[in-house]
Amino acid sequence: MDAMPGLADALADQFIADSACHNAHRFANTLYSCAQLEINPCDGQLVEYIVRRLPKLSLAHFSARNVANAIFGVAQLPAGQHPASLIDKLCNRMIRLMSSSEADQRPTEDDMASVLRSLEMLQHQPKAAFTPALLTWYTQLLTQLQDQSPPKTAQRAKIILTACANLRLEISPSFTQVILPHVFAVKGSHPNQNRAKARANAAWALAALGTLDLHTFKSLSLAESQSLPWSPADLGQLHRALDWIQPESEHHSDYWECKRLREKLASLGQRLHGDNDVKLNAAVHAIGAALEKHGIPYAAHVHLGGYSAHVVIEEQGSPAPKATLAAVLDVVGTEHFFKNKADR
């Protein structure tokens, strides 16, 4: 469909009017429709016109479900058309709802799982106030369940923990202890397979969040280890999580314990070495060849504390890894790096 003159302006005005007249569901529906239509009728201008009107946008009547649907609608828009100002405004509304004294206004597990998954898709880290509100709300909800964890709660816990890790939200060890029992309760049609995947995902997520310790890793990887059907992908995640807690020095008290754990993981089966690993190794090899051609010393696949660096460029006469490293290269993105902490 070709662009229609004036349509973007008219729809944007209606968009803002709907939000002010308790028609918040139309806000989300409009965003979703834009995504499905690829905004062709407005020649790609509708989101831009809506953002111009954001100062007039009132979210006071938006429920948690409205907010979740609206952020989901934003996530469906084509790349490059995800207005950060709109996402932040929606997240601020969700903060108020999570902190509401009225239980019927607070979000459900489905609402928050949808919000976090959408933020994960958008690779949009919310403002600092979002995380404390999320942790308080979810801790209260899970504490009310005590030792019970319905299937839906377990699945949502897994989604929320993984999203927190991918967004690098600052979670506390106490929150970890609250959420893990529910992550472990994941069952589904293949309970053993799902339990193995849930444990591997949790180990990776806690490593990415900077809250994994040796005791927790052992409880995740060794409990029922022989009876669970660990897939190569599961074992790959466990190995990457173990990379994070592996001390650099063999004089560290945990060094040999981590080494024994790695041998134990190796006995459980083959870790994943798929196309991504092949492409990564090919890219590292190509970079190495180029560096060698120019006489630049380097080392490949170097562990630096909690990081797994693909290529480390060294200063002359200083073999890696030392304090005189000149540069660290990541070939395929941040997924191979763990949380950037001051002591790493």
Buried (B, 14 or more C-beta within 10 A) or exposed (E): EEBEEEBBBEBBBEBBEBBBEEBBBBBBBBBBBBBEEEBEBBEBBBBBBBBEBEEEBEBEBBBBBBBBBBBBBBBBBEEEBBBEEBBBBBBBBBBBBBBBEEEEEBBBBBBBBBBBBBBBBBEBBBEEEBBBBBBEBBBEBBEEEEEEBEEEBBBBBBBBBBBBBBBBBBBBEEBBEBBBBBBBBBBEEEEEBBBBBBBBBBBBBBBBBBBBEBEBBBBBBBEEBEEBEBBEBBBBBBBBBBBBBBBEEEEEEEEEBBBEBBEBBEEBEEBBEEEEEEEBBEBBEEBBEEBEEEEBBBBBEBEBBBBBBBBBBBBEEEEBBEEEBBEBBBBEEEEBBBBEEEEE
